[in-house]
Amino acid sequence: MGASALYHLARRGADVVGIEQFELGHPQGSSHGRTRVFRTTYDDQLYVELARESLELWRRLEEDSNTKLLELCGLLIFASRDNERFSRTLEELASAGLPHDVMDGLEASQRFPTFKLTDSHQAFFASQNGFLYAERALELLRERAIDQGAGIIDRCRVLSIEPQANGLRVKTTEGAIDADRVVVTAGAWLDRVAPDLDWTLDVTREQKVYFEVTDPDRVSPEIYPCFCEYDTAHYGFPSDDGRTIKVAADHVGASVDPDDVDREVGADYIQQMRDWIQQWQPGLAATAGQASVCLYTNTPDNDFLIGTHPQNQRLVLAGGFSGHGFKFSILVGDILADLVLDGHTSRSIDRFRVDRFLSAGH
């Protein structure tokens, strides 16, 4: 979100500098790794519409930069026939007019032969979905921001943000910076910036595993989609390297302190993911390869936090993206630029008010 805000502010002519507490491209937060899912398959109209606009902005950036960022290989979602989330998602996709093909489990297995679903399952395939090349996207946003005059300081920790007569003073380990406006997108560390807003953010440790596959020709994005089982919320990606597929369990991690995270993926988790792949795609996964840990920063209602601080309109905050924010980063950065430069945005962010938990008495 910070890289996107930096890009949009620089693109719109602002004199802007980005500060990163770790090295650029670090693996300590939520945005590292080769890929992140892109999907419009939400059971919530607000996120469907935000995803639709995000898709347009990613495509525009691809065209402007002549760089491939999106792989729209489609998304296959399957579930038991009584899964309510599945039904709600279909209703939202139909209401939004987004393309999707509904089928039973046997039809899905015929269309995508690695999958062995049964007639007790329902499925749909949404073609305007897939994945983002995450590291590539972040590098491009930073490069484009710098090309348009932005500065970036990494390995620099913010110590405090203090109001001044005509702005804010950001005190860091590398000295102080005076600014007219400050945008904070601190991820798992966000609640340390504004404890007075009573966010009660829950940072969880989530794990991802890459498995070598027995037949790489069967898992290329041209013929093999992203996939998700709604009964478990486990999900996976096609191969982006010609050898492996990535799988993960969503929102199953334990709460952690972001400054004290075990970065070793557990053997039990790897076996759980292997068993899941074997259940629905028997014989596909071979040995486990690379595995990594990332952090989800979850709000109590799983909605985002985007807005200006109620006590200081010069301070703009964004976070709590609850494990599904990366796809929206190109749009969130533009919204943050709206708030900084215009003081408001035309996008629907009322649900994301940064003071909503304070007013609700949480």
Order of alpha helices (4+ residues) and beta strands (2+ residues): alpha-beta-beta-alpha-beta-beta-alpha-beta-alpha-beta-beta-alpha-beta-beta-beta-beta-beta-beta-beta-beta-beta-alpha-beta-beta-beta-alpha-alpha
